[in-house]
Amino acid sequence: MEEKFICSKCGNSDHRYIGFINDKPYCRLCLPFKGENAKNDYRIKRNIKLTLDYPLSPKQNKVSDEVVTCLKEKKNVLIHAVTGAGKTELVYKAMEMYLSLGLHVGFATPRKDVVIDLTPRIQEAFKEARVIAVYGEHTKRLNGDIIVLTTHQLYRYNHYFDLLILDEIDAFPYADNRLLESFFYRAVRGNYILLSATPSQEVLDRMKRDGKVLELFERYHKGKLIVPRIIEKPEYFLIASCLKELKRFIADNKPVFIFVPTIEIGKKLFKLLNIFIKDGSFVSSQEERRKIDIAKFKNGELKYLVTTSILERGVTVKNLQVIVFEADNSIYDKATLVQIAGRVGRKIGATTGEVLFISSDVSRPMIEAIDEIKKYNEHR
Ligand SMILES: [Zn+2]
């Protein structure tokens, strides 16, 4: 009998996804993931120290220490931390411990933008380290003391990381993607840490059973999470309602994100808003100029952005206010709404703000998101 084929890259052995060229089997599942693999001969510098230019809060310190304890006991960890808690910092002590032992540390996240944002921040914290970023068109150098990478690039690191951190486990495209998930687990040689503000019940249950779940429900600045307010209007009145709220925010000199469920709705809404209020733009994954628009928004040249869920995570803007247009659309699940609401009130000195759900109906995820945010505020 023929030996069973198991893909060395993703572990697939399901015959439905195995093809043959000249009688030689190949894996069709991970076919698009081709390229050089990282060699495991890189020597980690031994003098790397963590130097943070700002203090951790007492609760952040406590969780960081707990993470270190768990890893010493060889337990994998899920850190469930609310939006704005400063979750990246919670793993720095653990990273320092592994680096001091000459072990390989990776920091993975589903999105390229986050890799680009995160790399200089991690470099700031570990100044002597060679921190490298690996993502899509950026794969020339695969080795360093700390490797920050997209989950798409993990296939290059088979059985490589002694500590692998995965941020935003519930974010697209990692969430519900079995292939990326198998890349992740295959890249781990030692232990892993998962980070999320909105973990699914399934992940929570699994990590409670097989590892350890650590919680941080307090924002870094200790202010409360902003509880969304529902504005329920008949469908024909939604745009007028959105315009009214937008005008109010702009008059107060507050920058605004307006989230829309689809590109079509976004284009249509922006066209109308733009008649009344200039200095805005529409951004989506399809808009080439989105990077320029986001930069303009951050420096105040643009007052508002109509956006699809691409700005759901990551971007932090002082004094930001949020409108979710057609919040009852089925594209918005509880986790997405919690993430979106989490954009507001993040900065020290600007810890308040408003999150408005404008819709013609009230969906179950809207209610669940509001309940969950209230629960976090009570259990800080
Ligand atoms: Zn494969």
Residues whose N, C-alpha, C, O or C-beta is under 5 A from the ligand:
A	BS01	ZN	C7 K9 C10 G11 N12 C27 L29 C30
